[in-house]
Amino acid sequence: MPFVKDHEPNYRMFALFEERCIVGNKSLLWPDKDLWILENLYELKRVYGDEAIEGSDNSFEGKLELQLKNASPQVWGIVADLFYIFTLPSLSITYEKKISYIRWAAEKAGYQLPEASDNIWEPLHTGIIHTGIQYHIKFGQILLTIRYAIAIKESENPKQISENSKEVAGILDKLVTEIGEIFKLPPRDMRHIILYFKFPETYEAIISSTAKENIVQCYKRKFELDVPKDLDEALIQIRNEIEKDLSQDEKPIHFYDDKYKNEWDPTQQPLEVAKKDGSDRKQTEDDLDQQMISILHALKYSKNLILSGPPGTGKTYLANKVASRLVQPQIDQKLSAKVQDIRVVEGMTFYDILALDLYINDGTYSVPEIEGHSLLEARFTIRPVENPRQSIWNHLQTHTAPVSDTVKVSRRAEPFLFDKDENSAWFLTEEGKKYVQQNLSDKVTQLEEKSTGEHREEDFIYKITFHQSFAYEDFIEGIRPRIGEDETGEITYEISPGVFSEVCKLALNDTENKYILIIDEINRGNISKIFGELITLIEDDKRETMSVNLPYSKREFSVPKNLYLIGTMNTADRSIALMDVALRRRFTFIEIMPRLDLLEKEFVRTSEVNLNLAKLLNKINQFIEAEIDRNHQIGHSYFLRVAKAEQEDKLPVLNFVWNHQLFPLLKEYFYSQHEKLIEFLSPFIDEGHVNSFEDLIKEGDDLLFALNEISNLTK
């Protein structure tokens, strides 16, 4: 059953409202006054609902004041009661705000509110649910309550009808439809609230129809149920199905608990990845935490993500973990033939590629035919040249056997691998075949096994770190010197692709798989210079629909849809202030803050001291946030190193972490406020005198004792 014991004060108060106002004619707040008579309700319905003010710039209260400018005190008294019922379920509206609404209407009525000590105010302190924007559009929710009261009072037996859940639901559904046809915002939220408050054994504490629909669809599939069309009846069946195998301590379930919400709420779902065989596979784990779910959910809607937060919060770790989760389902899937060839030729000299190509194809070919072979196409994809055929021709001639009668060039270089016949068809000589077998056997094997579909995560995940000297030429493309492949070793200059270009090429040629580029310390680079004209192309709606001509190679370039950009950003870094607005606009940001929950059960113990790491971290961060800001807090990963150590090693590891990582960081943070840091670290002071920070360095039991004292500070 949905009944929640903690909600009993709210149930009782709504029951009192029903008794005094809906069935009776009294007021909830002023039970000695006959306010809720039909005559007053008709007046309120006319001036409030029938003469509604729409489209005004006024606030709700401003519009209401205009509508009720000639209303009687009794009508304003009803409004005060209505404000009470409207705010009663909400955890999102503060107690002070709730009282201000009610007091405003009471003052308009000229009525004195009950004393602050009156029990009637207690339920307003404890709402039952977080109400959203739609509920806070007060007009419809309050109008439904007015019309519901009129409908009950106009019935032949108000008390009997108000106690029948089917009758009440029917009345509310009819009113919701009528109001929705007139004002386009059906007040379903209040419908759900009224039914839950009146019949908590039957109806759920859920005010969103969409949430109810999602729950039904989720568990209908999960349990293969044939559920009723009525959402509330379907929810009863689903609740019974879930609870039938639970112990008494586990009942009643709450659909908004993380355990269940993570199942039915689409906004909480991790990324789904379809297998190539057409079946569905979700990337989920029993221990998948909310942080990972949020990140994966964000990547369903944007391919550009930045994880930002203070140092030591595990941003890089999370970026790697997310990337791994994205590509894991495709590890055993086949790559496109083009990408497999690209992986083969990466890092090979041109003549080696030619030798391998002729060895695999085992025949004689003209230069145009060789240009069309897949290995050569792959080579020109990753390193374009202005005249591919000329490059092929030059390398074939340069590495032609000296005894050749058909090639007349005098300048040749080892290894001697090629020759051509009278028809200018090139082939691999016997010496060339032996060369391939001795030097390129791994590449031959790679080509022979490329259809197996066995890959590593690293085949799809690329990582770079931005720094102050990182440039466009490193990221996109640039002109770089290259030592010639022949024996002369002449230096030539060629257009060399950067890491972003290389990953884009792979992704564009392997559209069935996901590729990830992790950019660590993304805020430390000069974004405008690094991304250049491509900053627009990374936008989700511009990918593969917009292209530019690159300035060096003049080739057309676009960003593929299957490439994910995941950046990390340290918010304590001074370079955050220089963060390019263009980048901020094109990336989704997720804040990664210190997680005390990971350290709650972690202790460093001796016979005299029992230091809880979560408590210590919390005190340090409270101090930093109060004196500097929240972006300079200390991350949990520093202490995770201590937590993961064996018990006998925890104190030595804590010595290292504090004295060589955290203490220097704190000194940097408080470079111009040494006295504040010294005051905070007062437990480290032996005799009340500090000449330098070196006097605060402690080890072993002294360090543990001082840190424990800090963790127990009351301010």
C-alpha positions in Angstrom: 0.0 0.0 0.0 1.3 3.6 -0.7 0.4 4.8 2.8 3.5 6.4 4.4 3.6 6.8 8.1 5.7 10.0 8.0 2.9 11.6 5.9 0.2 11.1 8.6 0.2 14.8 9.7 -0.6 15.8 6.1 -3.3 13.1 5.8 -4.9 14.4 9.1 -4.8 18.0 8.0 -6.4 17.3 4.6 -9.1 15.2 6.3 -9.8 18.1 8.6 -10.0 20.4 5.5 -12.5 17.9 4.0 -14.6 17.8 7.2 -14.7 21.5 7.8 -14.7 23.0 4.3 -15.7 20.5 1.6 -18.4 18.6 3.4 -19.1 21.3 5.9 -19.3 25.0 5.5 -16.6 26.1 8.0 -13.1 27.4 7.4 -10.0 25.4 8.0 -8.1 28.3 9.7 -11.2 29.9 11.3 -13.5 27.0 12.2 -16.0 29.4 13.8 -16.7 31.1 10.5 -19.1 29.8 7.8 -16.9 30.7 4.8 -17.2 27.6 2.5 -20.9 28.0 1.7 -21.9 27.6 -1.9 -22.8 31.3 -2.3 -19.2 32.4 -1.4 -17.7 29.6 -3.6 -19.9 30.7 -6.6 -18.7 34.3 -6.2 -15.0 33.1 -6.0 -15.5 30.8 -9.0 -17.0 33.7 -11.0 -14.3 36.4 -10.3 -11.4 33.9 -10.2 -12.2 31.3 -12.8 -14.8 32.7 -15.1 -13.1 36.1 -15.3 -9.5 34.9 -15.3 -6.8 37.3 -16.2 -4.4 35.7 -18.7 -1.2 37.0 -20.3 -0.6 39.8 -17.8 2.9 40.7 -16.6 1.5 40.8 -13.1 2.3 38.1 -10.6 -0.3 35.6 -9.5 -1.0 37.6 -6.4 -1.2 40.8 -8.4 -3.8 39.3 -10.8 -5.7 37.8 -7.9 -5.9 41.2 -6.1 -7.4 42.7 -9.3 -9.9 39.9 -9.6 -11.0 40.1 -6.0 -10.9 43.9 -5.5 -14.6 43.9 -4.7 -14.8 40.5 -3.0 -16.1 40.0 0.5 -13.9 39.2 3.5 -15.4 35.7 3.4 -14.1 35.1 -0.1 -10.6 36.2 0.9 -10.8 33.9 3.9 -11.5 31.0 1.5 -8.4 32.0 -0.5 -6.3 31.8 2.7 -7.6 28.2 3.2 -6.8 27.4 -0.4 -3.3 28.7 -0.1 -2.9 26.4 2.9 -4.0 23.4 1.0 -2.0 24.4 -2.1 1.3 24.6 -0.1 0.6 21.6 2.2 2.2 18.9 0.1 5.3 20.8 -1.1 8.8 20.2 0.0 9.9 22.8 -2.5 8.2 25.8 -0.9 9.8 27.0 2.3 7.7 27.2 5.5 8.2 30.9 5.6 6.9 31.3 2.0 3.9 29.1 2.8 3.0 31.4 5.8 3.5 34.5 3.7 0.9 33.4 1.1 -1.6 32.6 3.8 -1.0 35.7 5.8 -1.4 37.9 2.7 -4.9 36.5 2.0 -5.8 36.7 5.7 -4.9 40.4 5.8 -7.1 41.0 2.8 -9.9 39.3 4.6 -9.2 41.3 7.8 -8.9 38.1 9.8 -6.3 37.3 12.5 -4.3 34.1 11.9 -4.1 31.4 14.5 -1.2 31.8 16.9 2.2 30.5 15.7 2.0 27.8 18.4 -1.3 26.4 17.0 -1.0 22.8 15.9 -2.5 23.7 12.6 0.9 25.0 11.3 2.9 21.9 12.1 2.1 20.0 8.9 3.4 22.9 6.8 6.9 22.2 8.1 6.9 18.7 6.5 5.8 18.4 2.9 5.6 15.1 1.2 7.0 15.7 -2.3 9.1 18.1 -4.3 6.7 20.1 -6.4 7.8 21.4 -9.8 7.2 24.3 -12.1 3.8 23.0 -13.4 2.4 22.6 -9.9 3.6 26.1 -9.0 1.4 27.6 -11.7 -1.1 28.2 -9.0 -4.1 29.2 -11.0 -5.1 25.8 -12.3 -4.4 23.9 -9.1 -6.4 26.3 -6.9 -9.3 26.5 -9.5 -9.5 22.7 -9.4 -9.9 22.8 -5.6 -12.6 25.4 -5.8 -14.6 23.5 -8.4 -14.1 20.2 -6.6 -15.6 21.8 -3.5 -18.6 23.1 -5.5 -19.1 19.7 -7.1 -19.2 17.8 -3.8 -21.5 20.4 -2.2 -23.9 20.3 -5.1 -24.3 16.5 -4.8 -27.2 14.9 -3.0 -25.0 13.3 -0.3 -21.6 15.2 -0.1 -20.2 13.0 2.8 -21.0 9.7 1.1 -19.6 10.8 -2.3 -16.4 12.3 -0.7 -15.6 9.0 0.9 -15.9 7.0 -2.4 -12.6 7.0 -4.2 -14.1 6.1 -7.6 -16.7 8.9 -7.3 -14.0 11.4 -6.3 -11.6 10.3 -9.1 -14.5 10.6 -11.6 -15.4 14.1 -10.4 -11.7 15.3 -10.5 -11.0 13.8 -13.9 -14.1 15.5 -15.4 -13.0 18.9 -13.9 -9.4 18.5 -15.0 -10.6 17.9 -18.6 -12.9 20.9 -18.5 -10.3 23.3 -17.1 -7.7 22.0 -19.5 -10.0 22.7 -22.5 -10.3 26.3 -21.4 -6.9 27.2 -20.0 -4.7 24.6 -21.8 -2.9 23.6 -18.6 -4.9 20.7 -17.1 -4.3 20.8 -13.3 -3.5 17.1 -13.0 -1.0 17.7 -10.2 -3.7 18.8 -7.7 -5.9 15.9 -8.9 -3.1 13.5 -7.8 -2.6 15.4 -4.5 -6.2 15.3 -3.5 -6.6 11.6 -4.3 -3.4 10.7 -2.4 -4.3 12.8 0.7 -7.8 11.3 0.8 -7.0 7.7 -0.1 -3.4 7.0 0.7 -4.1 3.3 0.8 -4.9 3.4 -2.9 -3.2 6.3 -4.6 0.5 7.1 -4.9 2.4 10.1 -3.6 3.1 11.1 -7.2 1.9 14.4 -8.7 3.2 13.8 -12.2 1.1 11.9 -14.8 4.2 11.4 -16.8 6.0 9.8 -13.9 3.0 7.5 -13.4 3.1 6.6 -17.1 6.8 5.9 -17.0 6.5 3.6 -13.9 3.7 1.6 -15.5 5.6 1.2 -18.8 8.8 0.2 -17.1 7.4 -2.5 -14.8 4.8 -3.6 -17.3 7.7 -4.7 -19.5 9.9 -5.9 -16.6 7.2 -8.2 -15.1 5.4 -8.9 -18.4 2.1 -7.7 -16.9 -1.3 -7.2 -18.4 -2.2 -4.0 -16.5 -5.4 -2.0 -16.5 -5.6 1.1 -18.7 -6.3 3.3 -15.6 -2.9 4.5 -14.4 -3.7 4.4 -10.8 -5.2 0.8 -10.9 -2.1 -0.2 -12.9 0.2 1.2 -10.2 -1.6 -0.8 -7.5 -1.0 -4.0 -9.5 2.7 -3.1 -10.0 3.2 -2.2 -6.4 1.8 -5.5 -5.3 4.0 -7.3 -7.8 7.1 -5.6 -6.5 6.2 -6.0 -2.8 5.2 -9.6 -2.9 8.8 -10.8 -2.5 9.8 -8.2 0.0 10.1 -8.5 3.7 7.9 -6.4 6.0 10.8 -4.1 6.8 11.2 -3.3 3.0 7.5 -2.3 2.6 6.0 0.0 1.5 8.2 0.8 -1.5 8.6 4.3 -2.6 8.9 4.8 -6.4 11.0 7.9 -5.9 13.7 6.0 -3.9 16.9 5.7 -6.0 16.5 1.9 -6.3 13.3 2.3 -8.2 13.7 5.7 -9.8 16.8 4.6 -11.5 14.7 1.9 -13.2 11.7 3.9 -14.4 12.8 7.5 -14.8 14.2 8.0 -18.3 16.3 11.0 -17.1 18.1 8.6 -14.7 18.8 5.9 -17.3 22.4 5.2 -18.4 23.2 5.2 -22.1 21.7 2.3 -24.0 23.8 0.8 -26.7 22.4 -1.4 -29.4 24.4 -4.5 -30.4 25.1 -4.9 -34.1 23.1 -8.1 -34.2 20.0 -6.1 -33.5 19.4 -7.1 -29.9 19.4 -4.6 -27.1 22.0 -4.4 -24.4 22.0 -1.9 -21.6 25.3 -0.8 -20.1 24.3 -1.2 -16.4 25.9 -2.5 -13.3 24.3 -3.3 -9.9 26.7 -0.8 -8.3 26.2 2.0 -10.9 26.0 5.2 -8.8 24.0 8.3 -9.4 27.0 10.3 -10.6 27.8 7.9 -13.4 24.1 7.7 -14.4 24.0 11.5 -14.7 27.1 11.6 -16.9 25.8 8.8 -19.2 22.4 10.5 -19.4 24.0 13.8 -20.4 25.8 12.0 -23.2 22.5 10.8 -24.6 21.8 14.4 -25.6 25.2 15.9 -26.3 28.4 14.5 -27.6 30.4 17.3 -25.9 30.9 17.1 -22.1 33.1 18.7 -19.5 33.6 17.3 -16.0 34.5 20.2 -13.8 35.3 20.5 -10.1 37.9 21.0 -7.4 41.2 19.1 -7.5 41.1 15.5 -6.4 37.4 14.8 -7.2 38.2 12.0 -9.7 37.4 13.9 -12.9 40.0 12.1 -15.1 39.1 8.8 -13.5 35.4 9.4 -14.3 36.2 10.4 -17.8 38.1 7.2 -18.4 35.4 5.2 -16.8 32.7 6.8 -18.9 34.7 6.3 -22.1 35.2 2.6 -21.2 31.5 2.2 -20.6 30.7 3.7 -23.9 33.0 1.5 -26.0 32.8 -1.7 -24.0 29.8 -3.2 -26.0 31.6 -2.8 -29.3 34.9 -4.5 -28.3 33.8 -7.7 -29.9 32.2 -6.1 -32.9 33.8 -5.8 -36.3 35.5 -2.5 -37.4 34.8 -1.1 -40.8 37.3 -2.4 -43.5 38.6 1.1 -44.0 39.5 1.6 -40.3 41.1 -1.8 -40.1 43.3 -0.9 -43.0 44.1 2.5 -41.4 45.2 0.7 -38.2 47.5 -1.6 -40.3 49.3 1.2 -42.2 49.7 3.6 -39.2 53.3 4.3 -38.7 54.5 2.4 -41.8 56.9 3.9 -44.4 55.5 4.4 -47.8 57.6 1.7 -49.4 56.6 -0.8 -46.7 52.9 -0.1 -47.5 53.5 -0.6 -51.2 55.4 -3.9 -50.5 52.7 -5.2 -48.2 50.0 -4.2 -50.7 51.7 -6.1 -53.6 52.4 -9.1 -51.3 48.8 -9.4 -50.2 47.4 -8.8 -53.7 50.0 -11.0 -55.3 50.0 -9.8 -58.9 51.1 -7.1 -61.3 49.4 -3.7 -61.3 49.6 -0.3 -62.9 50.0 2.8 -60.7 46.4 3.8 -61.1 45.3 0.3 -60.0 47.7 0.4 -57.0 46.2 3.8 -56.0 42.8 2.2 -55.8 44.0 -0.6 -53.4 42.6 -0.3 -49.9 45.9 0.0 -48.1 47.0 2.9 -50.3 43.6 4.6 -49.8 44.0 4.2 -46.1 47.5 5.7 -46.2 46.2 8.7 -48.2 43.3 9.1 -45.7 45.6 9.6 -42.7 48.3 11.5 -44.6 46.9 13.2 -47.7 49.3 14.2 -50.5 48.7 16.6 -53.4 49.5 14.0 -56.1 49.0 10.4 -54.9 50.0 8.7 -58.2 53.2 10.7 -58.4 54.1 9.6 -54.8 53.4 5.9 -55.7 55.5 6.2 -58.9 58.4 7.9 -57.1 58.6 5.3 -54.3 58.3 2.3 -56.7 61.1 3.6 -58.9 63.3 4.6 -55.9 63.1 1.0 -54.5 63.4 -0.8 -57.8 65.9 -3.6 -58.0 69.2 -2.4 -59.6 69.1 -5.3 -62.2 65.7 -4.0 -63.6 65.7 -3.5 -67.4 62.4 -1.6 -67.4 63.2 1.1 -64.9 65.7 3.7 -66.1 66.1 6.0 -63.1 69.7 6.0 -61.7 68.9 7.1 -58.2 67.8 4.1 -56.2 67.7 3.2 -52.5 67.5 0.1 -50.4 65.6 -2.0 -49.8 65.2 -3.1 -53.4 61.7 -4.5 -53.6 59.9 -3.7 -56.9 60.1 -4.1 -60.6 57.8 -3.6 -63.6 57.2 -5.4 -66.8 57.1 -4.1 -70.4 53.5 -3.0 -69.9 54.4 -0.8 -66.9 52.7 -3.2 -64.5 54.5 -3.3 -61.2 55.1 -6.4 -59.0 57.0 -7.4 -55.9 60.3 -9.2 -56.6 61.4 -12.4 -54.9 63.7 -10.3 -52.8 60.7 -8.1 -52.0 58.6 -11.1 -50.9 61.4 -12.2 -48.6 61.6 -8.7 -47.2 57.9 -8.7 -46.3 58.1 -12.2 -44.8 61.0 -11.2 -42.6 60.1 -7.6 -41.7 56.3 -7.2 -42.1 55.0 -10.6 -40.9 53.1 -9.0 -38.1 51.3 -6.7 -40.6 50.5 -9.7 -42.8 49.0 -11.5 -39.8 47.1 -8.4 -38.8 45.5 -8.2 -42.3 44.7 -11.9 -42.2 43.1 -11.7 -38.8 41.3 -8.3 -39.2 37.9 -9.9 -39.6 38.0 -11.5 -36.2 36.5 -8.4 -34.5 38.7 -8.6 -31.4 39.8 -5.2 -30.3 40.8 -3.3 -27.2 39.2 -0.3 -25.6 42.3 1.7 -26.5 41.4 1.3 -30.2 38.4 3.6 -29.7 39.6 5.9 -26.9 42.2 8.7 -27.4 43.7 10.9 -24.7 45.5 14.3 -24.8 46.2 17.0 -22.2 45.9 20.6 -23.1 48.7 23.0 -21.9 49.7 26.5 -22.6 51.8 25.7 -25.6 49.4 23.2 -27.2 48.5 24.6 -30.6 46.2 24.2 -33.6 48.9 22.3 -35.4 48.9 19.7 -32.6 45.2 19.4 -32.5 44.0 19.8 -36.2 46.9 19.9 -38.7 50.2 21.6 -39.4 53.3 21.5 -41.6 56.0 19.4 -40.0 59.5 18.4 -41.1 60.0 14.8 -42.0 63.2 12.9 -42.7 63.2 11.2 -46.1 62.6 7.5 -46.3 65.6 6.8 -48.6 69.2 6.6 -47.6 69.9 10.2 -48.2 67.8 11.2 -45.2 66.8 14.5 -46.8 64.4 16.6 -44.8 61.1 17.3 -46.4 58.0 19.1 -45.2 54.5 17.7 -45.2 51.1 18.4 -43.8 50.7 16.3 -40.7 47.2 15.8 -39.0 46.7 16.5 -35.3 45.1 14.1 -32.9 41.6 15.5 -33.4 41.9 15.1 -37.1 43.1 11.5 -36.8 40.3 10.5 -34.5 37.7 12.2 -36.7 39.0 10.2 -39.7 38.6 7.0 -37.8 35.2 7.8 -36.7 34.0 9.0 -40.1 35.2 5.8 -41.6 33.7 3.6 -38.9 30.2 5.0 -38.3 28.9 1.9 -36.5 31.3 2.3 -33.6 31.8 5.1 -31.0 35.1 7.0 -30.6 36.0 9.1 -27.6 38.6 11.8 -27.3 39.4 12.7 -23.7 40.9 16.2 -23.2 42.4 16.5 -19.8 42.9 20.0 -18.4 40.8 21.5 -21.2 40.8 24.9 -19.7 44.6 25.2 -19.7 44.8 25.5 -23.5 44.1 28.6 -25.6 40.8 27.3 -26.9 40.3 29.8 -29.7 43.7 29.0 -31.1 43.5 25.2 -30.6 40.0 24.7 -32.1 40.3 27.5 -34.6 37.5 27.5 -37.2 36.3 24.0 -36.0 34.8 25.3 -32.8 31.4 25.5 -34.6 31.7 22.1 -36.2 31.7 20.3 -32.8 28.1 21.4 -32.0 25.7 18.5 -32.0 23.5 19.8 -34.7 26.4 20.9 -37.0 28.2 17.5 -37.1 28.4 16.0 -40.6 26.0 18.7 -41.8 28.6 21.5 -41.9 32.2 21.4 -43.1 35.1 23.8 -43.6 38.2 23.7 -45.8 41.3 23.3 -43.7 43.9 26.1 -44.2 46.9 23.9 -44.8 45.7 20.8 -46.6 42.7 22.6 -48.2 40.7 19.4 -47.7 37.1 19.5 -46.6 36.6 18.6 -43.0 33.6 17.8 -40.8 33.1 16.3 -37.3 31.5 12.9 -37.1 28.4 12.2 -35.1 29.9 9.1 -33.4 32.8 11.1 -31.8 32.4 12.0 -28.1 34.5 14.8 -26.6 35.0 14.5 -22.9 37.0 17.2 -21.2 38.1 17.6 -17.6 38.5 21.0 -15.8 40.0 21.9 -12.5 37.9 24.8 -11.1 40.6 25.8 -8.7 42.9 26.5 -11.6 43.5 30.2 -12.3 43.0 29.5 -16.0 39.3 28.9 -15.4 38.8 32.6 -15.6 40.2 32.6 -19.1 37.7 29.9 -20.2 36.5 30.6 -23.7 32.9 31.6 -23.8 32.5 29.8 -27.2 33.6 26.6 -25.5 31.3 27.1 -22.5 28.4 27.4 -25.0 29.2 24.3 -26.9 29.8 21.9 -24.0 27.5 20.4 -21.4 29.1 20.9 -17.9 28.7 18.4 -15.1 30.0 19.4 -11.7 32.1 16.8 -9.9 32.3 17.7 -6.2 33.9 15.9 -3.2 32.0 12.8 -2.2 32.0 12.2 1.5 29.9 9.0 1.0 33.0 7.2 -0.4 34.8 7.8 2.9 32.1 7.5 5.5 33.2 4.0 6.6 37.0 4.7 6.3 39.1 5.2 9.4 42.8 5.5 10.4 43.1 3.9 13.8 45.5 3.6 16.6 45.0 2.5 20.2 44.2 6.1 21.1 42.8 7.8 18.0 40.0 6.8 15.6 40.1 9.3 12.7 37.2 9.2 10.3 38.3 10.4 6.8 34.9 11.7 5.7 34.6 13.8 8.8 38.1 15.2 8.4 37.5 16.0 4.7 34.2 17.7 5.5 35.8 20.0 8.1 38.6 21.0 5.8 36.2 21.8 3.0 33.9 23.8 5.3 36.9 25.9 6.2 38.0 26.4 2.5 34.4 27.2 1.3 34.0 29.8 4.1 37.3 31.5 3.5 37.8 31.1 -0.3 34.9 29.4 -2.3 33.5 26.0 -3.0 35.6 25.6 -6.2 38.7 25.2 -4.1 37.6 22.4 -2.0 39.7 19.2 -1.5 38.6 16.2 -3.5 38.0 12.8 -2.0 40.6 11.0 -4.1 43.4 12.2 -1.9 42.0 10.2 1.0 40.9 7.3 -1.1 44.6 6.5 -1.4 44.7 6.2 2.4 41.4 4.2 2.5 42.7 1.6 0.0 46.0 1.0 1.9 46.3 -2.0 4.2 45.5 -1.2 7.8 49.2 -1.2 8.8 50.0 1.1 5.9 47.2 3.7 6.4 49.2 6.0 8.7 52.3 6.1 6.6 50.2 6.8 3.5 48.3 9.5 5.4 51.7 11.0 6.3 52.6 11.3 2.7 49.2 12.5 1.5 48.9 15.3 4.1 52.5 16.5 4.2 53.3 16.3 0.5 50.0 16.8 -1.3 47.4 18.5 0.9 49.4 20.7 3.1 51.3 22.3 0.2 48.0 22.8 -1.6 46.5 24.6 1.5 49.6 26.8 1.7 49.1 27.7 -2.0 45.4 28.5 -1.4 46.1 30.7 1.6 49.2 32.3 0.2 48.2 35.8 1.3 46.1 34.6 4.4 48.7 32.6 6.4 47.2 33.6 9.7 43.8 32.1 8.8 45.4 28.8 7.8 47.5 28.7 11.0 44.4 29.4 13.1 42.6 26.5 11.4 45.6 24.2 12.0 45.9 25.2 15.6 45.9 21.6 16.8 49.3 21.2 15.0 50.8 23.9 17.3 52.8 22.4 20.1 53.4 25.3 22.5 51.4 28.1 21.0 54.2 29.5 18.9 54.8 29.2 15.1 57.8 30.6 13.4 57.1 29.1 10.0 54.9 26.5 8.3 57.6 23.9 8.8 56.7 24.1 12.5 53.3 22.6 11.6 54.6 19.5 9.9 53.8 16.5 11.9 54.1 12.7 11.3 52.8 9.5 12.8 50.7 9.7 16.0 51.2 13.4 16.3 49.7 13.9 12.8 46.9 11.6 13.5 46.0 13.3 16.7 46.1 16.8 15.2 43.9 15.8 12.2 41.5 14.1 14.6 41.2 17.3 16.6 40.5 19.2 13.4 37.8 16.7 12.4 36.1 17.4 15.8 36.1 21.2 15.6 32.7 22.6 16.3 33.0 25.7 14.2 
